[in-house]
Amino acid sequence: MAEFDLVIRGGTVATATDTFKSDIGIRDGRIAALGLGLDGGNMTIDATGKFVLPGGIETHCHIAQESATGAMTADDYYSGSVSAAFGGNSTIVPFAAQHRGQTIKDVIRTYDDRAAPNSVLDYSYHLIVSDPTEEVLREELPMAFERGITSFKVFMTYDKMIVSDEHMLDILVTARGNGALTMVHAENNALIKWMVSRLIARGYDAPKYHAVSHPAAAEVEAIQRGITLASFVEAPLLFVHVSTDAGARAIAEARMSGQMIFGETCPQYMFLTADNLDLPGAEGTKFCCSPPLRDTATQDVLWRHLNAGTLQLYSSDHAPYRFDETGKLSNGPNPPFNKVANGMPGIELRAPLLFSEGVAKGRISLNTFVALTATNAARLFGMNERKGSIAIGMDADIAIWDPDKKTQVTASGMHDNMDYTPFEGMELTGWPVTVLNRGNIIVDGGELKAERGAGDFIKRQPFDATGFLPTRAPEMTPATNFCAKLF
């Protein structure tokens, strides 16, 4: 009987901290051995000349999710997970969205029905909370945390999703008490609405004005406010899709003060600009997302923030709406910018873009790439006991990369359910050629090997606050607030 189910031989292994030559022995879906000259595998993969990396963990994607206006994203859990797998990912954590009037219990049941029969990759959810009733805060969210759903998202913008500052404090305290991490879409709603109304009233309704309507100041103010609220109640907070230098700097300053503040950015802010919206007719709607695309100067700064550790996550924010009446053009063939579904596809290209433009061009190290695409997400979202690194005992979630493989991006080459890619025509160097999930080959040689529904739900651990020593506000501390117990 062979000692291992599978041996990966001859590759260069990289984690978030180390790079070394090693074979990998896999048994019962886990990494059983690391070393040179491993023998005795029922199967063997020759990884000579290739990088053997932890499978990517995509923690910001919208799959089989209705928007607040009722529009359904183009990808279900099958097409979305398949596309993620071809992009070197082995785990996905999409959103399960609560809309006004819905119970959390019903939301989780709905997404279980969508995910379990279809996902080819392991998965979990972040809850989106838009209706934080007393029952949701006191009963339903703790129930979700017990299930292992230990993160959720709130919005500081969008009329149908926004939570007030008061409700945000309630949610942050609930998260803190249950060991959960809150994520936030941070933009100042009033400032955006004021800009939109003035632009539309003056006839500036083309797609390019979407970028104007969401000024950098809207993001920066909301990030600063979010930091204040979270720090006041000693709760961790992750700012998603950070698109500005000033916003990232506010996060950096909060972290230097010991606060539990984290940041994420996305490929669109690294590789596209507002000029992409300035196209004839409705073509620019393909590039409408919120926060909007910025400029090349901001791209340069975001690279520095990734290297400095200001931003711990690099995620796709995959929000696939087709360029037709089901998606971008649901309000007509040439809709005003404020009537366009916000978001763009990118789950398959997330890691290849960062590898090509980052690792291959010397902007980031291979170890930083691993941290940004896998390890940091595993740590922040309570999966690092099983996922996000290559070590004995971990799930055999592995992506084997050919660092020299050349690929031209085309919509037809993607595996999502979209009819366009915003990165059309880009020439990339480096691509994941084999992907494993718990030791099972999911993708190999450009072919899907996984069965529909092969993925498992991942019960995640509580947020780990080790290393953070924030100072509690005196108004929240019994010793200095006349003994009032507010937690």
C-alpha positions in Angstrom: 0.0 0.0 0.0 1.4 3.4 -1.0 2.3 5.8 1.8 0.6 8.7 0.1 -2.4 9.3 -2.1 -0.5 11.9 -4.1 3.0 13.2 -4.2 3.9 16.6 -5.8 7.5 16.4 -6.8 10.2 18.8 -7.9 8.5 22.2 -7.3 9.5 25.3 -5.4 7.2 25.7 -2.4 6.3 29.2 -1.2 4.4 30.3 1.9 3.9 33.8 3.2 7.3 33.7 4.9 9.5 31.1 3.2 10.5 29.7 -0.2 12.1 26.3 -0.5 12.5 23.2 -2.7 10.3 20.4 -1.5 8.1 17.5 -2.4 4.7 17.3 -0.8 3.1 14.1 0.3 -0.7 14.1 0.6 -2.8 11.6 2.5 -6.6 11.7 3.2 -6.9 15.2 1.9 -4.2 16.7 4.1 -0.5 17.5 3.7 1.2 14.5 5.4 4.9 15.2 4.6 7.3 17.8 3.2 10.8 16.9 2.1 13.1 16.0 -0.7 12.9 12.6 -2.5 9.4 11.6 -1.2 8.3 8.3 -2.6 5.3 6.0 -2.5 2.5 8.0 -4.0 -0.5 6.4 -5.8 -0.3 9.4 -8.0 2.5 11.8 -8.8 2.5 15.4 -10.2 5.7 16.6 -11.6 6.1 20.3 -10.6 9.6 20.8 -11.9 10.1 24.5 -12.8 6.9 25.5 -11.2 5.8 27.3 -8.0 3.7 25.2 -5.5 1.6 27.7 -3.5 -1.3 27.5 -1.1 -4.6 27.6 -3.0 -6.1 31.1 -3.1 -8.8 32.1 -0.7 -11.2 34.5 -2.4 -13.1 36.4 0.4 -14.9 39.1 -1.4 -17.3 37.9 -4.2 -21.0 38.2 -5.0 -22.3 34.9 -6.2 -26.0 34.0 -6.6 -26.8 37.2 -4.8 -29.6 39.6 -5.3 -28.8 43.3 -5.1 -31.0 45.7 -3.1 -32.8 46.5 -6.3 -33.5 42.8 -7.0 -31.0 42.2 -9.7 -29.3 38.7 -9.5 -25.6 38.3 -10.2 -24.8 36.4 -13.3 -22.8 33.6 -11.6 -24.4 30.9 -9.5 -22.3 28.7 -7.1 -21.3 26.4 -9.9 -20.0 28.9 -12.5 -18.6 31.2 -9.8 -16.7 28.5 -8.1 -15.4 27.0 -11.4 -14.2 30.4 -12.5 -12.5 30.8 -9.1 -10.8 27.4 -9.4 -9.4 28.2 -12.8 -7.9 31.3 -11.2 -5.9 29.3 -8.6 -8.4 29.4 -5.8 -9.4 26.5 -3.6 -11.8 28.3 -1.1 -14.4 31.0 -1.6 -16.3 33.1 0.9 -19.1 35.0 -0.9 -21.8 37.1 0.7 -25.2 36.0 2.0 -27.2 39.1 1.9 -30.0 40.1 4.3 -32.4 42.6 2.8 -34.9 44.6 4.8 -37.5 42.4 6.4 -35.6 39.1 6.1 -34.5 37.0 9.0 -30.9 35.8 9.2 -32.1 32.2 9.5 -34.0 32.4 6.2 -31.0 34.0 4.5 -28.6 31.3 5.6 -31.1 28.6 4.5 -31.4 30.3 1.1 -27.7 30.4 0.5 -27.2 26.8 1.8 -29.6 25.7 -0.9 -27.7 27.7 -3.5 -24.2 26.6 -2.5 -24.2 23.1 -1.2 -25.4 21.3 -4.4 -23.2 23.4 -6.7 -19.9 24.7 -5.4 -16.8 22.8 -6.6 -14.7 24.5 -4.0 -14.9 24.7 -0.2 -16.9 27.7 0.9 -18.3 29.8 3.7 -20.3 33.0 3.8 -20.1 36.6 5.1 -23.5 37.8 6.2 -24.6 41.2 4.9 -26.7 42.8 7.6 -29.1 45.6 6.5 -31.9 45.1 9.0 -30.3 44.9 12.5 -33.5 44.4 14.6 -33.3 43.5 18.2 -34.0 39.9 17.4 -31.2 39.9 14.7 -28.7 41.3 17.2 -29.6 39.3 20.2 -30.6 35.9 18.8 -29.9 35.4 15.1 -26.4 36.7 14.7 -25.1 34.7 17.7 -26.8 31.6 16.1 -24.9 32.3 12.8 -21.6 32.7 14.7 -22.2 29.3 16.4 -22.6 27.8 12.9 -19.1 29.1 12.1 -20.1 32.2 10.1 -17.8 34.6 11.9 -17.8 37.7 9.7 -20.4 40.0 8.2 -20.6 43.2 6.2 -22.4 46.5 6.7 -22.9 49.4 4.3 -22.4 53.1 5.1 -24.0 53.9 1.7 -26.9 52.8 -0.6 -30.3 53.8 0.7 -31.7 50.2 0.8 -28.6 48.8 2.6 -27.2 51.6 4.7 -27.1 51.2 8.5 -27.0 54.3 10.7 -24.0 55.0 12.9 -26.1 54.0 15.9 -27.0 50.6 14.3 -23.4 50.2 13.3 -22.3 50.6 16.9 -24.9 47.9 17.9 -23.5 45.6 15.2 -19.9 46.2 16.2 -20.6 45.4 19.8 -22.5 42.3 18.9 -19.6 41.2 16.7 -17.1 42.0 19.5 -19.1 39.9 22.0 -19.2 36.9 19.7 -15.7 36.9 18.3 -16.7 38.1 14.8 -15.1 40.5 12.3 -17.2 43.2 10.7 -16.5 44.3 7.2 -17.7 47.7 5.9 -18.3 49.4 2.6 -17.2 52.9 3.5 -18.5 55.8 1.5 -20.4 58.9 2.7 -23.9 58.4 1.4 -25.0 62.0 1.7 -22.0 63.3 -0.2 -22.6 60.8 -3.0 -26.3 61.6 -3.3 -25.5 65.4 -3.4 -23.0 64.8 -6.2 -25.4 62.6 -8.2 -28.3 65.0 -8.0 -26.2 67.9 -9.2 -24.6 66.0 -12.0 -27.9 64.5 -13.3 -29.7 67.9 -13.0 -27.1 69.4 -15.3 -27.3 66.6 -17.8 -24.0 64.9 -16.9 -25.4 61.3 -17.0 -22.9 59.4 -19.1 -21.0 56.5 -17.5 -17.8 58.5 -17.0 -19.6 60.7 -14.5 -20.1 57.7 -12.2 -16.4 58.3 -11.2 -17.1 61.9 -10.5 -20.2 61.2 -8.4 -18.2 59.1 -5.9 -15.4 61.5 -4.9 -12.4 60.3 -2.9 -13.6 62.4 0.0 -16.6 60.2 0.4 -14.5 57.2 1.0 -12.0 59.0 3.2 -14.6 60.5 5.5 -16.4 57.2 5.9 -13.2 55.3 6.7 -12.3 57.9 9.3 -15.8 57.7 10.8 -15.7 53.9 10.8 -12.4 53.8 12.6 -13.8 56.2 15.3 -16.9 54.0 15.8 -15.0 50.7 15.9 -12.3 51.9 18.1 -14.7 53.5 20.6 -16.2 50.1 21.3 -13.0 48.1 20.8 -14.3 46.1 17.9 -12.3 44.8 14.9 -13.3 46.4 11.5 -12.2 45.6 7.9 -12.5 48.2 5.3 -13.2 46.5 1.9 -12.2 47.7 -1.6 -10.1 50.7 -0.4 -9.5 52.9 -3.4 -7.7 56.0 -2.1 -4.3 56.9 -0.6 -5.9 59.0 2.1 -8.2 56.1 3.1 -5.3 53.7 3.3 -3.3 56.1 5.3 -6.1 56.5 7.8 -6.1 52.7 8.2 -2.3 52.7 8.6 -2.4 55.3 11.4 -5.2 53.4 13.2 -3.1 50.2 13.1 0.0 52.1 14.4 -2.2 53.1 17.3 -2.9 49.5 18.1 -6.5 49.5 16.8 -8.0 46.4 15.3 -8.4 48.0 11.8 -7.8 46.2 8.5 -7.9 47.0 4.8 -8.5 45.4 1.5 -8.1 46.5 -2.1 -9.0 45.0 -5.5 -7.6 44.4 -9.0 -9.8 47.1 -10.6 -8.1 49.8 -8.5 -4.7 48.4 -9.3 -5.1 47.9 -13.1 -7.9 50.2 -14.4 -8.6 53.9 -14.2 -11.6 56.3 -14.5 -10.6 56.8 -18.1 -12.0 53.3 -18.8 -15.5 54.7 -18.3 -15.0 57.3 -21.0 -16.3 55.2 -23.9 -19.0 55.7 -26.5 -22.6 54.9 -25.7 -23.1 52.5 -22.8 -19.7 50.8 -23.1 -18.5 52.6 -20.0 -21.1 51.0 -17.9 -18.9 47.8 -17.9 -16.5 49.7 -15.7 -19.0 51.1 -13.2 -18.2 49.9 -9.7 -18.3 51.5 -6.2 -16.0 52.9 -5.0 -15.2 54.0 -8.6 -12.0 53.6 -10.5 -9.4 56.3 -9.7 -6.2 57.2 -11.6 -2.7 56.0 -12.2 -1.2 58.0 -9.3 -3.5 56.1 -7.0 -2.5 52.8 -8.5 1.2 53.5 -7.7 0.4 54.4 -4.1 -1.8 51.2 -3.6 1.2 49.1 -4.6 3.2 50.7 -1.8 0.4 50.1 0.7 0.3 46.4 -0.3 4.0 46.1 0.3 3.9 48.1 3.5 1.2 45.9 5.0 -1.4 48.7 5.3 -3.8 46.6 3.3 -3.9 42.9 4.3 -6.2 41.6 1.6 -6.4 41.7 -2.1 -9.8 40.4 -3.3 -11.7 40.5 -6.5 -15.0 42.0 -5.4 -16.4 39.8 -8.2 -19.9 41.3 -8.9 -20.9 39.9 -12.3 -23.6 41.8 -14.1 -23.8 41.0 -17.8 -23.8 43.8 -20.5 -27.5 43.2 -21.4 -31.0 43.7 -20.0 -30.4 41.3 -17.1 -27.5 43.4 -15.8 -25.8 46.6 -16.8 -28.6 47.6 -19.3 -31.6 46.7 -17.1 -32.7 50.4 -17.3 -32.4 50.7 -21.0 -29.8 50.5 -23.7 -28.2 53.8 -22.7 -28.9 54.2 -19.0 -27.8 57.2 -16.9 -24.9 56.3 -14.7 -27.0 56.3 -11.5 -29.2 53.6 -12.9 -26.5 51.1 -13.7 -25.8 47.9 -11.7 -22.5 48.5 -9.9 -19.8 45.9 -10.1 -17.6 43.9 -12.5 -16.3 40.4 -12.9 -12.8 39.4 -11.9 -12.7 36.3 -9.7 -10.7 34.2 -12.2 -8.2 37.0 -12.8 -7.6 38.2 -9.3 -4.5 36.2 -8.6 -3.1 36.0 -12.2 -3.2 39.8 -12.4 -1.3 40.2 -9.2 1.2 37.5 -10.1 1.9 39.0 -13.5 2.0 42.7 -12.6 3.4 42.1 -9.1 5.7 39.1 -8.8 6.8 38.8 -12.5 7.6 42.6 -12.6 9.3 42.7 -9.3 6.7 44.9 -7.5 6.1 42.4 -4.8 7.8 39.2 -3.6 6.3 35.7 -4.1 5.8 35.5 -0.3 3.8 38.7 -0.3 1.7 37.3 -3.1 0.9 34.2 -1.0 0.1 36.4 2.0 -2.3 38.6 -0.1 -4.0 35.9 -2.0 -4.3 33.2 0.7 -2.6 33.4 4.1 -3.9 36.7 5.4 -7.5 35.8 4.5 -7.2 32.5 6.3 -6.0 34.3 9.4 -8.5 37.1 9.4 -11.5 34.9 8.7 -10.7 32.0 11.1 -9.5 29.3 8.6 -5.8 29.3 9.3 -5.9 26.0 11.2 -6.7 24.3 7.9 -6.1 26.6 5.0 -3.9 29.4 3.7 -0.4 27.8 4.0 1.6 24.7 3.1 2.4 22.8 6.3 2.0 19.3 7.7 -1.6 18.8 8.8 -3.1 21.5 6.7 -5.7 20.8 4.0 -4.0 20.0 0.8 -5.3 23.1 -0.9 -2.6 23.8 -3.5 -2.2 25.8 -6.7 0.7 24.9 -9.0 1.8 27.9 -11.0 3.8 28.0 -14.2 5.6 31.3 -13.8 6.4 31.6 -17.5 3.1 30.7 -19.0 1.8 33.6 -21.2 -1.9 34.3 -21.4 -3.9 37.0 -23.2 -7.1 37.8 -21.4 -10.3 37.3 -23.3 -13.9 37.1 -22.2 -14.2 33.8 -24.1 -11.3 32.4 -22.1 -13.0 33.0 -18.7 -15.1 30.4 -17.0 -17.7 32.7 -15.4 -21.2 33.3 -16.8 -20.2 36.8 -18.1 -20.2 38.2 -21.6 -17.2 40.5 -21.0 -14.1 41.0 -18.9 -12.9 44.5 -18.0 -9.3 43.3 -18.4 -9.8 42.3 -22.1 -6.5 42.1 -24.1 -4.1 42.2 -21.2 -1.0 40.1 -21.6 -0.2 38.1 -18.4 2.9 36.2 -17.4 2.3 33.3 -15.0 -0.8 31.1 -14.5 -2.1 28.4 -12.2 -2.0 25.1 -14.2 -3.1 22.7 -11.5 -5.4 23.3 -8.5 -6.2 21.0 -5.6 -8.9 21.2 -3.0 -8.3 18.9 0.0 -6.0 16.7 -2.1 -8.5 16.4 -5.0 -7.5 17.7 -8.4 -10.0 20.4 -9.3 -8.3 21.9 -12.4 -5.5 20.5 -14.5 -4.2 21.3 -17.9 -7.0 23.7 -18.6 -9.7 21.1 -17.8 -12.2 21.0 -14.9 -11.8 17.7 -12.9 -14.2 18.4 -10.1 -17.8 17.4 -9.7 -20.6 19.9 -9.1 -21.2 20.1 -5.3 -17.8 18.7 -4.3 -17.0 21.6 -2.0 -17.7 21.6 1.7 -19.0 24.3 4.0 -16.1 25.5 6.2 -17.0 26.2 9.9 -14.7 29.1 10.7 -13.2 30.0 14.0 -13.6 33.3 16.0 -11.6 36.4 15.1 -8.1 36.3 16.7 -7.4 39.6 18.4 -3.9 38.5 19.5 -1.4 41.4 19.3 -3.9 44.2 19.5 -4.1 46.2 22.7 -6.5 49.0 22.0 -7.3 51.5 24.8 -10.9 51.5 25.8 -12.6 54.9 25.6 -13.0 56.3 29.2 -16.7 56.7 28.6 -17.0 53.0 28.1 -14.8 52.0 31.1 -16.5 51.5 34.5 -13.5 52.9 36.3 -13.9 56.3 34.6 -17.6 56.4 33.8 -19.0 56.3 37.3 -19.3 52.4 37.1 -21.6 52.2 34.2 -21.3 48.7 32.5 -22.0 49.3 28.8 -20.7 45.9 27.5 
